[in-house]
């Protein structure tokens, strides 16, 4: 099997597993998997515009706006007009949103850390370095 085929198969398998972890994480909280991802992203980046959030999540801005409306109704986020541009809306976590983001992050971190424990000790450093390299490529960061 060609390297490219092996890579594609491995990425699909890991992607499905991480999706399953995300869905399980959301079942234990008050938010959907997409909402949990949104809250975690806002927690990482601080105040963020709706359009930047949509780009980071890889979703349509109207979808992001609908998701944010639900999070706002539930008290997880607040939206305010941008200080620099009145047409822009900045999204921030409320205290409740911070707690939900921390809870989701902690839960997924524990589950993902448990996966690393299943990787043979001799392979762990290579796996971590390979994933960091792939993360930089996916994020568009310099290698």
N, C-alpha and C positions, 0 to 999 in steps of 0.2 A: 504494500500500500504506500502510495506517495506521501511525502511529508505533509503536503498541503491537505490531503484527505484525512490524515491522522489529526492534524491541527483542527480542521473543521469539525470532525467528530468529537474531539475533546472539548472544544469550545461549546458546542451544542449541549453536551452532557453536563458540563459545569454550569452553563446558563440555566438549564432546566432545574438543576439542583438548587441554585441560588434563588430562582423564582419560587421554588417550593418552600425554601427557608423564609422568604419574604412573605408568602401567603400565611405560613404558620405563625410568623411573628405578628402579623396583623390580626389574626384570629384571637390572640391573647390580649389585644388592646382594644381601644375604642375607634380605631381608624382602619381604612382599607390599606392594602399593600402600597398602592400609588400614593395615598395620603401620607403613609409612614415615610416613604421615600422623599416626598416633598418636604415634610417636616425636618427630616435629617439634613437635606440639602440646605434649607434655610438656616438650620442650626450651624452648619459648617461655614456658610458664606456670610451670615448676618443679613442685614437688610438687602433685599434683592428685588429687582423689577420683575413684573409678571412675564415680560418677553424674555428676559435673561433666564428666568426660571424654566420657562417652556423650552428654550434652547438646550439648557443643561439636562433636562429630563427627556429630551427628544420627542416632545409632544407638540401639538398645535397650540398656539396661544389661546384660542377659544376653549380648548379642553383644559388648559392650565387655569384659565379664569373660572370655569365652572367648578373645578376641584377646589380652588381657593375660596370660592363663595361658600361651599360646604364647610370648609375648615373654619372660615370666619363665623358662620352661623353657630358652629359648635364651640366657638371660643378658643380655638387653637392658634389663630393668627389675627393680626390686625393689618389693615391696608390704609395707607395714607398717601396723599399726593406727594410726588418727589420734590425735594427742596430745590434741586437744580432745574427741573423741568416739570411744570405743572401738568403736562399730559401724561407723565409717567407715574405709575403707582408703585410705591415701595411696600414690600411685604415683610413683616416682622413677626416673630413668635411671641405669643403671650406667655405668661408663666405656665399656664396649662399646656401650651404647645411645647415649651421647653421640656417639661416633664415627660410628655409623650414622646418627643424626639429622643430624649436620653434613654427612656425605657426601651424603645424600639432598637436603638443603637446598641445598648447593652445586651439585649436579647440576641440580636443577630451576631454581635461580636463573640458572645459565648459559644453560639452554635458553630460559627465559622472557625473559631479557635479549636474547637473539638475536632473539626475536620483535619486540621494540621497535625493533631496528635496521632491521627491514623496513618499519616504519611511516615514511611520509615525514616528514622532519625538521620540516616546517612544522606537522604534525598531532600531534606527540608530546606536547606540553604539554597539549593538549586531551584526548587519549586518557588520559594519566596522571590528570588531574583528574577525568575522567568515571569512571574505574575506582576512584579513591579515594572518590568520592561513592557509587558503587554498593557498595563494600566497607563503608562506614559504614552504609548502609541494611541490608545483609545481616547485619552484626554487631549491629544495633540501637543503634549509637552515635548520639549527637546529630550533626546535620548542621552 
